[in-house]
Amino acid sequence: MKGLPSLFPPTFHTFFLPGGLLSHYRRHPLQLLALAAMIVIATMLWTGVNHLTSQARASLNQSEQAVAERQQVVRNDGRALAIDDFVALRLAGVCVMPWLEVTPETGSRLVGIDPLAAHCFGAGTGASQALDQPLDGKPFVDVYAAAGVSARESRLYLLTPEATQATDLPGGYSLKTFATSPDTGELGDSFLLNLEALGVLVLLITALLLRAVYLLGLAQRRASFVLLHRFGVSPEQVQRWLVLEILVLALVCVVPGVWLGRWLAAGLGGGFGQALDGLFDIPLYAGQGHGWITPVLVMLAVVVLACLGDLILLRFRGRLSLPVPVRAGLATALLVAGLVLAWLGPSLAWVFGAVALVFAGAGWLTPAAVAHLAYWCADRSQVPLARWRYRELAVLARQLTLPLVALQFALAMVLSVQALVTTFEDTFDRWLGQRLEAAYYIEVPAGADGRKAAEWLTSQQASIPGLQWHRVVRGQAQLANAGSLQVDVFAVSPVGSLMRAWALVEAADQPWETLASGEGGMINEQLARRQRLEVGDSLQLIVGDQPQAFSVLGVYPDYGRPVGEVLLNAETLPETFNIRFESISVSPGEPGIAPVTDALQRIWGVNALTVRDNGTIRELATGVFDQTFALTRAMTLLTLILAASALLMMGWVFFSTRAWYFRLLVVWGMSQREVADQLQRLALLLTGGIAVLALPLGIWLTWVLVHRINPLAFGWSLPMAVYPAFWLELCILSLAIGLSIAALMRRQLGSPAVAPASASALTGDER
Amino acid sequence: MNRRMGLLLGLLLFAGCSGDTGDEGFAGLAGLEQGAVSDTLYLQPGPGVRLSFPADFGPHPQHRIEWWYLTANLETAVGEPLGLQWTQFRQALEPRAASEPAPAATDWPLQAAWMAHGAVSWKGQHYFAEKLARGDMGSAGATAVPFKVWLDNWQLRGNADNDRWHLQAAGDGWSYDLTLSIEGAPVAHGEEGFSAKSASGEGSMYFSLVDIAITGEVTLDGEVLVVRGKGWFDREWSSQLLKTGQKGWDWFALHLDSGDKLMAFRLRDDSGSFLSGTWLPAEGDPVRLSSEELSLKELERRKDVPVRWQLSIPAYQVELQLNAPPGDYLNRGLYPYWESPVNVSGSHSGEGYMELTGYRTQ
């Protein structure tokens, strides 16, 4: 053979060899189109998910910084900080600044800070921004002045710059967010982590599909390669050209794919930013995520690996091929190891590794298991046609391994995404409900008395139909039965209908009525879990300077908030309670908010009020979250459609190559309609079987995301919900794919016979 | 309280203003409240006031301002020169008699503000950091016995005999951990320790330790350098360091290879300058140098800062040229000033340190 190339001038290799290779696509333009479309859509999908996730993560990080822009050092034993702690930390080289909050006997809250200690924060950073304000008692004063005030209550916080790490602290201290409003970042963070995990899955599925379509093309081109080989072209030369071909194709398709993905994500990004801005009253949207290079390189690598991994492996195929029982054993071992690791894995890395193992094991095992099961059924069936059908199913399972596994993975992913998104949607909805319970939120200005507003609102209750309101007071207390653990206090008064829409995790009889009568309190989920508190337990609190006992009336969800919180009736708070925040939540009914704000300005003697229109924010936020969820669903559904299309295409080609064989059934005496029915049953058996096999994988994946990854990443878990109706929908969709394949086959059976020789062109001569 | 707050805000305000004019260097701080009622409550040093050891190593709460100041000319293991500075200042916001107990830390008292500076100069690079703290809290202070000066985790501590000190400080990208062997008694400057700063009598109490052998480690950007060399330690306190109109000072502390040492300074104002110094011969007693016995001339400026000088003491045949090495040695803190090692050439060779305050670019 080595002498043959000399028969051809060098121009042959330069001009005619690529022409000969590419002639396949001239004969099968749809295949080229399918491959190109697959790369474009796969790139778009992954880039979209990736871009969306990175954008949203950047925005949420920004929001966290803005809302909880400072961090503080706390004692690990939960006790209040004292000057000795300040000195010990400074002597240890930790940059801390005192933040002494005092509530004077008369007058409004003061915050004492130390400009000298704050010097180590540097200019323009978190805590130093507090110093940009004059120390004029509104509310900032020098810490010396604050310490000298005759106070009902005072509390020392030690703020530290963002750069301070937990490892910088001496023993007995830890870092904690110093926020003046509830921290809301965890919920979004959790959703994004799950979205990222799903992005990896999308990448895996698209890689499998690409590989399936490309291998189909290679199989069909085998005759061309043999011919070229006879003309003296070495397999290495063919491989080099194939590498070049796929690289060019990948580059041509990846770029528009990335552009489409970014376009898809950009549509959502603006809305996401708007919602964040509204929720936190400050511009938070971080803008564009990653650039072009990363997605282009990642997708190029995926395409090349998915398509050419086979070429590379060809050299080792002989060495890699393992006996069937060994492969099955190995796949089972991977699956079992993955399941055990996912259950017991101590960290995120282990659990992600476990997911990879389970998918590898399932992907390897599924086609073999289907084939094995089919043979087992065939052996036990007495009906000849059924036996034929089962054996044919076994052949299909082996020949369509890649698209079948991709479909299984896609189905499992769609199932888990649906469960996750629905759970998050519900949680977001309740979170919004809790955060934006009233139509408007009016901040009580510094120095003003919230109770005067409450008196006026009470007097208006009868005259303004539909007026709903309550006063919100925030501060802190110590939980005496947990070693003086510090907890946040969220107190409302009156406990009206605005509060009663809250969904409670656990509740006593008529919890809101009892709270309204001032006879108990509620706790958040975090506090209940950490202190093992249940409804009916007694809560020993030191509120202000007074010990008070409350019965736990209910446990309310905290949606990832890590701080223990107690919900009390504000009327039960003692005079000595240090109010850190005070606001009025109002749904003003028919007359609108203007008369309320006018009256409150008059009562408080101020010219302007900070009013937040919760209704608009809620509407916007709901809309945007809906959009986020819809897009997430759309992306996963698109992946499913992609997988279905690939299976459809592969199935069609595969069935086409075996059409002559199916026609033999007619020769054996069956009507064409009966043959078509048999093929339909065969296709339904295949795709239905895959759907059934995808269900446990999908449910398991949901469980891992909700109960393993989330707690490991964030220390809390969402409730895991199952949606059997959606499983049914997926099964029906899968059967519809089978029906579509059968319909195509029905047409194929009606067309002139296909040469049996082409049957071997796919992957072999299996009968 | 308002006055104290004013002082404190003034202290911070100066940080913002110091880039615009040449008047508000650290030296200007002492004159901040001149003429105020409380001035009478501060003790003012003058001729006839004597030094007292070891008490004068400790703080002087009845004086408005004081500092503990160390400069060192060191060498790395391969002989590369490395300059080093550590200074801690106390600025009183309210005078307190030595017999009066310190206020309780629980009150977050504001009788004094402390400031510490640390710097390392090596191969033309200048590393600098600044720390601030309020006094009487425990996080910053000084004691005479045992000798200790500290601000957060920057600490200078002496042993029981006060002849061996340990100094630790760290900033972004640098740190040092040094052992100082004190060789020799304190040298009193001026008249038995009263160092005049103007012809009209303003001045400070001032003494130095000029024979200090230093060993230790300096870490720069993760690189640990073993160093050894000599240091110069100053103690100075006053309540009215500068007279009104004085813009800043130029200060030099030199170790000459002949074994002689020299301290010289010049205080500048619109009408001229006031020079003073101490000649420390290798053998014999220190000699006070008056304005007439000492001359100081700028030879070259680098970005408006004089970096080459000619220093003459005709009576001792001293004709020195002082050169700052290439680089920018501005300590960019609340009160920017120049602090650099210098090489000495001319009639004598040697090395030393130079501090320049109140120049326009600062």
Chai-1 contact restraints between the chains, C-beta under 6 A:
chainA,res_idxA,chainB,res_idxB,connection_type,confidence,min_distance_angstrom,max_distance_angstrom,comment,restraint_id
A,I83,B,A105,contact,1.0,0.0,6.0,A-B,restraint_1
A,I83,B,T106,contact,1.0,0.0,6.0,A-B,restraint_2
A,V87,B,G138,contact,1.0,0.0,6.0,A-B,restraint_3
A,V87,B,S139,contact,1.0,0.0,6.0,A-B,restraint_4
A,R90,B,S139,contact,1.0,0.0,6.0,A-B,restraint_5
A,R90,B,D152,contact,1.0,0.0,6.0,A-B,restraint_6
A,G93,B,N153,contact,1.0,0.0,6.0,A-B,restraint_7
A,P115,B,L12,contact,1.0,0.0,6.0,A-B,restraint_8
A,L116,B,A113,contact,1.0,0.0,6.0,A-B,restraint_9
A,L116,B,L132,contact,1.0,0.0,6.0,A-B,restraint_10
A,L116,B,A133,contact,1.0,0.0,6.0,A-B,restraint_11
A,L116,B,R134,contact,1.0,0.0,6.0,A-B,restraint_12
A,H119,B,L132,contact,1.0,0.0,6.0,A-B,restraint_13
A,D142,B,M5,contact,1.0,0.0,6.0,A-B,restraint_14
A,V143,B,W108,contact,1.0,0.0,6.0,A-B,restraint_15
A,Y144,B,W108,contact,1.0,0.0,6.0,A-B,restraint_16
A,Y144,B,L110,contact,1.0,0.0,6.0,A-B,restraint_17
A,A147,B,D107,contact,1.0,0.0,6.0,A-B,restraint_18
A,A147,B,W108,contact,1.0,0.0,6.0,A-B,restraint_19
